[in-house]
């Protein structure tokens, strides 16, 4: 059999027979979602306040152990908020990987700031600490008022780590580098709810981290996100500017700075609580699904499955395989054939994102060498990963 056909047959052997099978789908079966939604409707508490927002934030506090959790309308908004409370303003640079969902760079652009792309390592698919250190040594200069890019004359205002597909990046090493330069480290943990490095939840290594509850994430609130931080002042500022910067008062409308309307509605939070109650079962199902994929493809040459990094527990948000042919062009051509055949058969596999530095709006953004980013980007394929796909 041809490579593509035997690989697809192996993947299919793990999955139930119905087609099409999407990459990741929401699931409210065996949850209290209906009951909690009904409570919102019956009480009239459907908007940006209410008990479900409070319990959603409390639940997330328990899971992540973050001191403060602020629920917002989506992950992109949470990122923009994390950047803002850490002082990122227009015409400053934010270092981040190019291998990420576009929102990581967009949130920075929404503030008028500019992404500066750093290469990844193939083990975690996150920023390579050596590449970050080398890039900073090469282009950055520490002054009294911050770290400046000598080549562009712009301040380097933050570093954003991304935990790709739920696999923890090298946060311990990256944080040490960020601290040595005095640049705040932030974490895009949008995909990493329930993922830990050295028993610390992703999103808790730097000044602030974010989660997403978009429709295809591990749990979904329809649309939603959260900001995590251990810093009391940052948390206070985030709550303030995400609720129109209104000074609380019985009747006066007084706002002391330009704010946003970012808070998560109660009706969305109710959905979130219902799924957090079954989060550990979901993560176990995903971990098991990944094991089954790993077993099914182990006899096929030139393909590996991505496993959690050492000292880490991943939520395995998306099971991901990698074509290991030496020539990246050959890998990407085979990947295209595989995707075509898979889609014809109703298996909605996905290639990893187009690297951000190759998108038209980021083509002129500053960056270091991105060899490993481009190489990995030509080889990775996401497999259907909904926990409900696990055959029982
Ligand atoms: C989903 C995602 C986001 C954005 O979250 P939304 O809730 O869709 O705005 C940001 N970064 C990464 C890596 C994501 O996967």
Boltz pocket constraint, residues with backbone or C-beta under 6 A from the ligand:
constraints:
  - pocket:
      binder: B
      contacts: [[A, 73], [A, 74], [A, 75], [A, 76], [A, 77], [A, 100], [A, 101], [A, 103], [A, 104], [A, 162], [A, 163], [A, 188], [A, 190], [A, 191], [A, 211], [A, 212], [A, 213], [A, 214], [A, 224], [A, 225]]
      max_distance: 6.0
